[in-house]
């Protein structure tokens, strides 16, 4: 019988070591997006960078759907493994991967049919419409593989093999970066080349995952006869709904940021907030990477009814997210001028806008860790209701309210402070839920 690596006891260092591949994997994904942006801003234009940000909400919607099924399904699969139901776990895993591919195909078809309408609805003007359609339209052809890639990011961790997922993502990312240069510099394919490089980068980890889970029967989780069960799919979607809410909220907030920055600063403002958001993407990658990395351990211990280990793991996790949140704020302030200068020329209007607003925007980094971890924790505990509530209040309700009203009341200062205000509210909600439910689980 294959020994499950989730079954051992974990120290603080052991948790970090187990989650580290997933953290690096998520960090690599965010860095590859940043490298894309550097190539686009330097070899196409900052207007092209604005076009990418305009259509990014559509990509967030894809990501949200993929993560929702994978994260929610991971909790079901890990819980069943903890209960000793390995055959059911494998059947559910196979079924969910098939569903990810089918949903990705639907996204591709619908997106291509209504491409122009989608890009216009996301706030694009005529000057950015063509570039937005080129970028999103090219990426949509790879949507089924994107969904599969996203699911394997989670399922490699659930299988206790996060280092395999990390290797796959690194290979895909390196492919993306190399092709960015080839397509945008020697071949001069512009923004369409950037999208093509990104799409081909999706193929690499997707095929690695398909090959690994199909042929490697020695690991505890691999492809088997699919267990087609609409109830499991519904539970996965409900349990992972917080991840979907987070990405829908990111799509909506990105849209509202774009509209507001276009109003106050024009096209340069959209480019500036795009650059500033990349700092947030890196921090989110670290925090989400850790939270999702330890989630299968939490689900397994919950399935075992091992409350002693759950309590210890929870304590270690809280210390980690608090320290990382504070350090991220300090490092962000120290590195902001250098990083902004990588994307645009120092002294340019885009640089000045980003530099002036970053110290206010970065206050959000201090607050966001607790809510991100709390939402992931309740997903791992199969309490999708509380997880979704935390994500909805933090990432949707508070951000939308802040982005609608604070710029009206305080102008550009209110606009830059909208995210910190929303994240502070999210911290309070997350802390309240952690305190209220600690006796039920710990």
N, C-alpha and C positions, 0 to 999 in steps of 0.2 A: 504494500500500500504506500502511495506517495505521501510523504510527510508535508503538511502545509506550513509554509514559512510564516504564516500569520499567527500560528498557534503559540509561538514562544513568548516569553515575557520581555518587555521592552524598557530599557532605561531611556533617559533623555537623549543621550548620545545615540542609542540604538534607533530611536524614533527619527532623529535627524538623518542618520545614515540611511534608513529605509526610505525616507521621503526625499532625500537629496537628488536621486536621479530624476524624480518627477519635477522637482523644483528647477533643476538645470534644464529639463526638457521644456517646461513652460517658459523659462527665461530665454532659452534659445528661440522659441517661437516668437516671442515679443521682439527679440533682437533682430530676427530675420525680417520682421515687418519694418523695423527701424532702418535696417540696411536698404530695404526696398525704397523707403522714403528718402534716404540720403542719395541714392542713385537717381531717383525721380527729380528731386529738387535741384541736383547739380548737373544732370545730363539732359533733363527735359526743361522743367521750369517750376517755380513755386506755384504757378497757376495749376499745373498738373497735380501738385501735391494737394492743393485745395480740392480738385476734382475727385481725388482718391478719398478724401475725408467726407465729401458730399455723399458718395455711394457706400461708405463704410457701414451705415446702419443696416443695409441689406445683408452684408456679410455677417454682422452681429446676429441677425435673425437666424441665419444658417448655423452659426456656431452655437447659439442658444438651444436650438432644437437638438443638435447632435449631442451636446453636453447633457441636456435634460435626460435623454434616454440612457446615455452611458452612465451618468452619475447615479440616477435613480435605479437603474438596472444593476449597477455594481453593488449597491446596498443589499438588494435581493439576493444576488449571487453569493456575496461574501457571507451573508447571514445563513444561507442554506449550507454553505461549506462548513460554517461553524457548528451547524446542527448535524453534520455528517451526511447530508443529502447531496453528495458529489455528482451523481448522475443527473439529478434535476438541475443542479447549478450549470452543468455543461450544456444541457438542452436549452435552458433559458438564455445562456450566453450566445449560442449559435443563432437562436431566433432573433435576438435583439440586433445582432450584426446584420442579418438579412434585412430587418426593418430599417436600419440606418441607411443602407444602400438604396432601398426603394424610395424612402422619403427624399433622399438626395436627388434621385432621378426626377421626382415630381417638382422639386425646386428648380432644377435645370430647365425643364420644359416650360413651366409657368413663367419663370423669369425671362427666358428668351422671347416668349410670345409677347410679353408686356414690357420689354426692356425700356423703351423710350418713356413710357408713362411712369415707370418706377423711378427713373433718374430725375424726371421733372418733379415728381411728387416729393422727392427727397430734398428739394430746394435748389436744384441746379438752374442757373440762368442759361441763356443761349451760348454765352462765352465758354461755359464749362460742360455743356451738354455732350458734345462730341467725345471729349476725353473721358467723361464719366461713362458713357455707353461703351466705349472701347475697353475700358478697364473691367467693368462689371460683366459685360457681355462675354469677354474672354474667360473670366473666372468661372462663370456659370457652367461652362462645358465640363468643368472638373468637379462639379458639386457632389456627385455620388462618391467620388474618391475622397473628397474633403470630409464627408460625413463618416466614412469608414475610418479615416485617419484619426478624426476626433475621438471616435469610440475606442480605438486601440490605445490612445493615450491613457485612458482610464482603465481599460481591461488588462493591460500589461501589469499595472500596479495591483489590480485585484488578483491576478494570477501569481503575485509574489515575484514578478520579474520586471521591476521598473527599469533596470539597466538595459534591457532589450529595447524597451520603448524609447529610452534616451538615445541609444545608438541609432535607432531608426529615424528619430527626429533630427539628429545631428547630420546624418547622411542626406536627408531631405533638404535641410537648411543649407548645407554646403552646395548642393546641387542648385538650389534657388539663387544663392549669391553668385556662383559662377555664371549661371545663365543670365542673371541681371546684367552683368558686365557684357557678356557676349551679345545679348539681344539689344541692349541700349547704346552701347558704345560702337563696336565695329559694324553691327548690322543696322543701327539707327532705327529700331522699331518703335522707339518712344514708349508711351504709356502702355500700349498693347504688348510690347515686349516684356515690361515689368509684370503684367498680369500672366503672360504665358510662362514666364520663369517661375512665378509663384504656383501656378497650377501644376506644372511638371514636378515641382517640389512636393506637392501633395501625393503624387503617385508613388514616390519612393517608400515612405513609411506605410502607406496603405498596402502595397504589395508585400513588403517585409512582414507585416502583421498577418496578412492572409496566408502566406507561405508558412510562417512559424506556427500559427495555431492549427493549421491543417495537417502538417506533417509531424509536429513534435507531440507525440502521445505520452511522453514521460512526465510532462508537467501536470499539475492537478487540474488545470483548466485548459481545454482545447475543444476544437470543433467536434461535434457529434451529431446525432440525429436531432434536428431542431424540435423544441417543445413549443409548438404554436399555441399560444395562450393569450387571448385578448385581455384577460384579467391581469396577467403579468405585465403586458405592455402598458395598460392603464395605471397599474401601481408604479411602474418605473417612471411614467410621465408625471404622475402626481407627486411621487417622492422626489423627483429631480426638478420639480417645477420652479424651485428657488433659483436654480441655474438658468432656466429659461427666462424667469422674471429679470434676473440680473442683466442678461444680454439684451432683452427687449428694452429694459430701462437704459442701458448704454446706448442703444440705437436711438431712442427718443431723446436722451440728453445730448448726444452728439448732434442730432438734428437741431435741437434748440440752441446749442452752443453756436452752430454754424449760422443760424438765422440771426442771432443776437450779435455775433461778431461781424457778420456782413453789414448789419445795420449801423453799428458803432464805428467800425474800422474799415469796412470794405473788404475786398478780396484778400488783402494783406493780413487782415485780422483772422480770416479763416485759416490761412497758412500758419499764422502765429499760434493759434490754439491747437492746431494739429501737432506742432512741434512740442508744445508744453504737455499735451496729453501723452506723449511717448514716455515721459517720466513716470506718469501714473501707470502705464501699461507694464513697465518693468517691475514696479512695486507690486501691482496686482498679480503678476506672474509668480513672484516669489511667495506671496501669501497664499494665493490659490494653489500653487504647486505644493506647498507644505500641507495645506488643509486637505486637499484631495489625495495627497500622498499617504497621509495617516488615516484617511477615512476607511479604507478596507480593514485596517487593524481594529478600528473602533467597532465596525459592523460585526467582525468576527468575534470580538470579545463580548459584544452584546448578544450574539447568537449563543455563545457559551454561558451566558449569564454570569460573567466574571466581573463583578462590580468593583472588586479591589483593584484590578488592573485598569479598569475604565477610569476610576478616580485618579489614579497615578498618571495615566496618560493625559487626562484632561488638564491636570496641573502643569505638566511639562509644556503642553501646547499653549496655554495661556501665557506663560513666561516668554516663550519664543515669539509670539505675535506682538506682544507689547514692546519687546526690545527691538525687533525689526522695524516696527512702525516709527519709533522714535529715531532710530539711526537713519532711516530713509529720509526723514525730514532734514536732518542735519547734513547728510551727504548731498541731498538735492540742492540745498542752498549753496554749498561749496562748489558744486560742479556745474551749476546752471549756465553760467556764461560760456564755459567751454563747449558744453553740449549744444546749446543753441547755435553757437558759431559754426558747428559742423554742418548744420542744415542751411544756413543762409549767411550772407556776408555781414560782418560786424559793421554796425552803423547804419544798416539798411532799415527801412521802415518795419519790415517783418521782425528783424532782430530787436529793435527798440520796443515794439509792442510786447513781444514774448518776455523780454528781460524785465520790463516794468511790472508785469502782472504775475510773474512766477512766484515771488515771495508770498503773495496772498493765496494763490491757488494751492501752493505746497502745504499750507496748514492742514489740508485734508488728509495728508499722509499720516499725521499723528493719530487720527481717529479711526481710520478704515479697517485696521487689522482685526479688532474684536468682532465686528459684525460679520466680516468675511468668514472668520473661523466659526462663529456661532451658527451661521447658516449651514456651513458644510457639516458641522457636528450633528445637527438635527437631521440632515439628510442621511448621514451614516447610521443614525439611530432609527431610521425609517419613520421619522416624524416629519413628513413632507409639509404638513400644515404649518407648523411653527417655522420651519426653514423658509417656506415661501413667504410667510408673513414678515419675517425679518428682511428678506431681500426686497419685498414689495415696498415696505416703508422706507428702507434705506436708499435703494437705488431708483425707485420709480416715484413714489408719492412725494418724498422730500425733495428730490432733485428737480422734478418737474415744477413743483410749487416755487422752489428757490429760483429757478431759471426764468420763470414767468414774472415773478413779482419783484425780486431783488434788483434787477437792472432798471426797472421802472422807478423804484424808490431811490436808488443810490447810483444809478448810471453805471459806468465801467467798473467802479469799485465793487458795487453789488454783483456785477457779472462775474468778476474774478473770485468773489467770496461765496458764490452760490454752492459750489461743490463742498468746501469746508463746512458750511452750515448743514448741508444734507448729511455729510458723513458724521458730524457730531450727533445729529438726531439718531442716525443708525447705530452709533456706539451705545447710546442710552437704551435703545430698544433691545439691542443684542445683549447688553449686560443684564437688563431686566429679565429676559427670557432665560439666560444662563442661571441666574440666581433662583428664579421661580421653579425651574424644573430640575435643579441639581439633586434633590432627594429622590426623584422618580427614577433617575438613571445612575446616580453615583452614591 
